[in-house]
Amino acid sequence: MPWNPDRYHQFKSERAAPFEDLLRLIERRASLSVVDLGCGPGELTRRLADELPESDVLGIDTSGEMLERAACDARPGLRFELGDIATVQGQWDLVFSHAAIQWLDDHVTLVPRLMSLVRPGGQLAVQVPSNQRHPALVYIRDTAREEPFATALGGYNRDFPVLTVDRYADLLYESGGTRLTVFEKVYPHVLQDADALADWSLGTALVPYLERLPPELHEAFLNSYREKLRARWPGSPIFYGFRRILFAATVPGR
């Protein structure tokens, strides 16, 4: 099941809120070289480029579907390429990532690697979801343990690599970072009902499970998941408190 930009955009304003907070952490300078790791459908990368005039901004993503949508926003100073956060190379004045590195394992190794991509005097700025203990995600893992899904998934159940705020602060400091900002924030979202929360998960957290399940099991998996959500939130509307970690650090230099 490929990434679906339309499904992702269903909660466009809610997904953009932490981006605005991350944007405020950027140390603005003229003519920056910028890479946006995991740019998705590109509109927030465009917003990043608009906030950094005369800069050269590259958005990378592993999803061809997302990049096809992002191509509409390309312009001088803003381009998009197929690329993987795990293997990206180069040196940048700003290494930026909004809601993407949670898909990569071993953040103890990843954060120093991201810092190594930052030029002296440059900055790393990252936002990562930290809601792995929320029932909306716990129920996905619970459903994946049920049959026939467990067998069809080959025992797959996604581990979340996201660390604590203090551990990210340690890693940034150990990697030579200065002017550290590290915090966790709950973003309050009010959704129509439990089915709307399932739709939210369909845009992100459910994707790797549906990719691995045969199509004939998709609806049964989703129905089992929705039943759990409806039992937990039988009314309307419902409150969805989404926790996220934001961190930024500067590499000493010029």
N, C-alpha and C positions, 0 to 999 in steps of 0.2 A: 504494500500500500504506500504510494508515494506521498510526500508532503503536499498538502492542499492549501494554497494561498488563500482561497476563499473561506475555507473553514477557519484558518488562522485569523483572518480579518474579522471574523464574526464578533470578536471581543476586542476590536481595534483600540478603543479609547482606554480600556482597562489595561491592555498590554503596554500601552505607551506611557502610562503614569510613572513607572520606575525609570524609564528611559530619560524622562525629564529631570529626575533627581540625579541620575548619573551624569547628564549633560552639565549640571551645575558644578560638578567636581572637576571639570576640565580646566586646566590652566591655559588660558587663551594666549596665543601668539600668532603672528602673521606667518603665512606661507608654510604651514606644517605639512609633513608627509604623514598620512594617516591610513591605518588599516582597520577595518571593521570586521572582526572575526565572527562569522555566523550572521551574515547580513540579512538572511531571510528574504522577504519580498521587496526589500530595498527602500521603502518609504522613510524609515527612520534613519537609514544611512544618508538619504537625501537631506533630511533635517539636520543631521550632523554636519554635512558639507555646507549647508546654508549658514550654520552658526560659525563656521571657520573659513571666512572668505580668503581667496587666493591660496587655498590649500589644495593638495593633491590627495584625494580620498579614494581608496580602493576597498570595495566590499567583496568578501569571499564567502562562499557557501558550498556545501556538498550537494545541495538539491538543485537539479536542473529545472524543476518546476518553479522553485522560488526565484531562481536567477532569470528565468524567462519573464516573470513578472517584474523583477528589478530592472531589467534592460530598458523598460519604459522611462526610467528616471535617469539614465545615463546622460551625461553632458560633459563639456570640458571641465576638467577638475574632479569628475566623479565617474568612476567606472566599476564594473563588476566582473568577477572571474570565478570559475569553478576552482575550488581549493579546499584544503582540509586544515583545520586548526592544528591538528597534531603534527603536520609536516610543513607548515608555512615557514618560509625563510625570509631574511631581509632585516633591515634596520629602519625604524620608524620613529618619528617624533611623538606620535600618539598611537598606542595599541589599545583599541577599544573593543569591548565585547558586551553585548546586551542579550542576556538570557540564552546563552549558547554553550558555555563550557560545562554545564551540567551533563552534557551528552558524552563527555570525555572522562575516562577513568584516571585515577592516581593524581589527584590535585597537588599532592606533596611534591611531585615531580613537575607537574604542569605549570604551576605558578612561577617557579624559578625560570622555566623555559620561556614563558611569556615575558618575564622581566628581561631576559637576554635579548629580546627583539627590540627593546627600547634603546634609542640612542642616548648618549650622555646629555642630560638636560631635558630629556623627554619624560613621558608619563604613561603609565598603565592605568586604565580605568575599566572596571568590570562590574557587571551586575549578574547575579546568579540566583535562581529560585532556591529557597531553603525550606520548602513546605512538605518535605518528604514524609513527615509524620501526620499530615492532614488526612482525615478519612477518605477524601477524594482520591488520594494516591494509595492509601493502605488497601482500599477496596479493590483497586486494580490488581494489586499483588495477591490479595485473597482469591480473587476470581481466577487468576492464572494457576492457582494451586488445585482448582477443582477439575474433575474429569467431565468431559473428554479433553479439556483445554490443556491440562498439565502434560498429557502424553503428546498431544499435537504440537505443543511448544517445546518438546524435548527437555522439559524441566526448566526452561528459561524463565527467569524472573529478574527483573532489572534491579541491580543494586545502585544506590544513589551515592555518588562520590563526594557530595558537597560536605565541606568541613565546617567547623565552628568559626565564629568571627575572630576569636582570639588566635586560632590556628592560622587563619589567613594573615592576620597581623604579624605573627611570628615569621611566616614564610616571606612576606614582603620585606621585613627588616633583615632577615638572614640573607636575602638576595640583594642587599645593598640599597633598598628603598628608603627614601626620606619623605618628609611631609605626608605621612600616612593618614589616610582617612578610611576607617573600616566600621561599618555599622549594619545592623539588621533592622528592617522595618516591615510592619504589617500593612499591606495595602488593602483597604476595605472595599469589597465589591458586593453589591446587592444584585442578585440574579433572580430571574423569574421563578424558578423552581428547581427541583432536583434534576430534571431532564436538561435544563440549561447548563447545570454543572457538568453533566455528562458530555454535552456539546463542547464545553470548554476543554475537557480532557481529550476529546476527539481531535482537537487541533494540535495537541502536543504529546502528552504522556501516554496516550493509547496507541500512538503510531507504531512504535517498535513491536508491540504485541500483535497488532493486526497485520503487520508486515510478515510475521512468522506463522500466523494461523492460516489454514486454508480458507478460501472465501466462504465456503459453505458453513463455517463455524463463526463467522463474524457476527451475525445477528444474534446468535445464542449467547456469545460472550458479552455483547453489549447489553442484552436483556438482563443477564445475571448481574452485571455491574449496575445497571439502572435500578434494579430492584433493591439493591443494597443502599443506594443513594436515597431512594424514595422512602425506605424505612427509617433512615436517619433524619431526613428532612421532608416530612409529609406535607408541609404547608407551602404557602407562597405569600410574599417573596422569601428568599433565603439569604443569609449573610455568609459570604465567602471571604474569610480573612487570609490573604495570600502573603506569606512571609518571603522576603527576599534579602539577600546580602549584597551590599554595595561596597566596593573597595577601590582605592586609588593610591598610587605611590609614584614618586618622582625618582628618576635615576640621576644621581649627582653628576654634574658636568658643567658645560659652559653656561 
